[in-house]
Amino acid sequence: MGDGTVMTFTLYHHGSSVCAAKVRLAMAEKDLNWDGVYIDILKGEQFDPAYLQLNPKGVVPTLVHDEIVIPDSTVIIEYLDQLEPGTSVHPNDPWERAQSRYWTKAVDEDLHPACGAVTFVCSHRHTVLNNLGPDGVKKFLASTPTFSVTSNWKDQKDSFVRYGFEAPGASEKIILYDSYLQKMNETLKGGNSWLVGDKFMIADIAMTPYVNRLAMMSMRGLWENGRLPYLENWFSRIEALPNFKKSLIDWVPEDLKRDLRENGAKSWPEVAKILEISI
């Protein structure tokens, strides 16, 4: 802070969490130091009663600042910008701030639930089914709070894990996810380097983990080969940023990177079929 006070932050997070990646990236852009508590959400550690006291939804991230507990990635970043406005990742211009808010609102309402669905359908279901065993899977699915990512996430996750692409709504989530890639490409079509204004800020920070998730699942074909060229260029700029690798890639364990890459590659033909992409 401006008065020289050293702030103490503890971030509960995991390498698989796009929301945690968003907060890590924002904190890196703000040059904030933090201590981490790694919660393995694929083993169900987020359902430990002690953690549920911090975050009743049983998700990551959760930020603890001194004794203040802040869950929800969008709220965490807004909170950090209130504490350190001099390094704000939100634009000062009212119009640009409003445009940025449309992107963060879309993430919270549409894109994040779609990402959870697509990730479980294409990759995480295999990791959970292979690593936890029948009893472990049953416990993992039963432990999800009734109200979590969305008000019906408990039932949806159960379905996505058990039935994959055959689960009700799976195809619709893939189409919804792709619609935001299309929107990003159209927004960037005018020649801007970033989604809002002329600086890498919250709109780009919010969307980065969701595009990166697809890249890690071997699904760059969603924008490569001329399909979404402006998005492709945007993501190339993102990957070249100093804080990208250390905030997103380096926190993903090697076995999870492998699972995402290999399971995603196996799932890509089905995704391409749903979106009518020639491969």
N, C-alpha and C positions, 0 to 999 in steps of 0.2 A: 504494500500500500504506500501511498505518497508520504505517510508519516514515518516510514522506516520499519513499521511493524512487519514481522515475518509471519505469514499465514501458514497454517498447517492443514494440509489436505490429505485425506485418505480416500482412495478410489477403489471400490469393489467392482471388479471387472473380469472379463474373460476374452480370449482371443477370437472366439466364434461370434461374439456379440457385435453387431453393426452399430448399435447405440453406444456401447463402450468405446468403440473405435472413433466414433464421432467426438466424444468428449476428450479422448486422448489427443486427437488432432487439434481440437480447439485449445486445449491447455498448452500444447506445444507451440501453437501460433501465438499464444499469449505469454509464452516463456514462463509458465508456472511450474514449480516443482511439486511433486506429490509422491506419497507412499501408496503402494498398491497391495490389495488383498485379492488374490486370484481365486475366483469362484468357478469351479468346473461345472458349467451348466449342462454338459452332456452326461455327467455322472449324477446329476440331481443335487449338487451341493447348495443350489439356490433355495432348496426346500428345507434346509436345516432350520429348526425353530428359531435359533439365535439370529439368523439372517432375515427370516421373515419378520422379525421384530423391527428390523431396519427398513425392509422393503416388502410390504404385505403382498404385493403382486408376484413375488418370487422371480424377479428378473434383475438383470444388471443393465446399466451401472447404478450404483448408489454412491453419492459423494458425502463424506463426513468432513465438515469444516469446524474445527474445535469440537463442540458438542452438538452442532447443528447438522441434521440429517436431511439431505436433499436427494430424492429419487427422481427419475425421468430425465433423459439426456437433454431434451430441449430446455427444460427448466434449469438444469444444472448450468448450461452454458449461459443462459440469461442471468442467472445468479452470479456467476463468475464475472460477467461483464459489468454488473452493478458494483462488485467489489473492486474491480480494476478497469474503470472506464477508459483509461488512457491507452489500453491495448484492446479496445473493444473489437470483436469480430462482427458486430452489427453496424450497418452504415449509419452515419449521422443524418444524412438526407432523408426527410420523411417519406418521399416517394420510393426511394430505394429500400428503405426499411420495410415499407408496406409490401413491395415486390418480394423481398426476402421472406417475409412472413408467409406469403402464399406458398413458397416452397417448403418451409418448415412445417406448415400446417398440413400440406399434402403428404409429407413424410409420416407425420404422426397419425393421420386419419386413414391413409390408403396404402402408401408404399411399404411402411414397416410391417403391417400385417401380411401383405403380399410377399414380402421378402421371407418372413418366417415360414409361410406356406411353401414357397418355392424351395427354400433351403432344406426343409424337412423332406419334401417330396423327392428332391433330386439327390440329396446326400445324407443329411443327418439321420434319416430313418434307417439307413444301412449301418451307420456307426452305432446307433442305439441298439438295433436288433442284434448286431454281431457282437457287441461288447458287453451288454448287460444280461443277456440270457432271458428266458421267458419270465421268470419271477421278477428280475430286475426291471424289465420293460413294463410289466404290470404296475410295479411300485412307482416307476418314473412317471408314467402317465397319470396314475391316481393322485400323485403328489401335487400336480399343477393346481394352483388356487382356482376357484370358480371364476373369479375375475382377474385376468392376468394381462396379456398383450391386448386382448379385446375381451368383451363381455362373454364371448362364446369360444375363446381360444382353447379352453380345456377340451371341449368336444372336438374341435377342429384338429388340434394337434394329435389327438388319439386317432382320428380318421386318417390324417396324412401319414402318420407313422405306420399304421396297419395296412393301408391300401395304396399308398403312393399316388401314381397318376390316375388310378381308378377312384380315388376319393372324391366325393361330391365337392364341386367348386375348385378343384385343383387346376383345371384348364383355365378357368376364369381368372384365377390369381396370376397365372403366367401371362395372360393377355393384358391384365391390368398393369403388371410390372413393366411390360414392354411399352405400354402407352406412355409411361413416364420417360422412358428412354427417347421415345419419339418426340415428346414435348421438349425435352432438353435439347435435342438436335435442332428443333425448329427455333428455339430461343437463341441458340448460338449461331444460327444461320446468317444473322445480320452482320457477322464479322467480329462480335465481341469475344474476348478471350474467356470471360467469366459469365456466370449466369445473371448476375445483377451488377451493374456498374463496371468499373475498370479495375477492380481489385478482387483478389481471392478472399472471400468473406463467408458469412454464415450459410448462404444458399449453397455455395460450392462445398463447404464443410459438411453440410447436412446430406448432400447427395453422394459425396465421394464413397462412403462405405458401401452403398447399395450397388454402385457400378463395380466397385472392387470385388464385391461378393460374387458377382457373375464372372468376373475375370478369373477369380480363384477357382471357380467351378468349371473352368475350361469352356466358357460360353462367350468368348470375345466375338464369335460369329454373329452375335446380336447387333454389333455395330461395325464390324470389319467388312472387307470385300465390297466397299462402297454402299453398304446399307444405311449407315448413319455416320457420314464422314465428319460432320462437325462435332458430334459427340466423341468420335474416335480421337480427333485432335485435342479436344478438351481433356480426355483422360490421359493422353500422352503428356500434356502439361502437368496434370495432377501427379502422375508417377515420377516426374522430374523434380517435384518440390522437395526441399530438404527434410521436411517433417513427415513426408508420406510413409516411407519404408519403416522408420522407427516407431511411428504411431499406429500403423495398421499391420504391416507384414510381420515385423519382428516379434509381435506378441502372439502370433499363431503358432502353436506347437507343431513340430515337423510331422507328427502322425496325423494331425488334423489337416494340415496343408495337403498331405497325400490323399486323405479321404475326400476332401473337397475336390481336388483335382481329378482323381480317378472316378469317383462316383458321379461327379458332374459330367465328365467325358462320356460315361455310359448313358447318362440321361439326356445328353444334348440332342441326339436324333429325335427323341420324343418331343422335346421342347421345340425344335425346329419344325417338326411336323405340325404341332399345334399352331405355330405362327406362320406356317406356310413359307418357310425359308428353305431354299434349295441348298443341299450340302453334298 
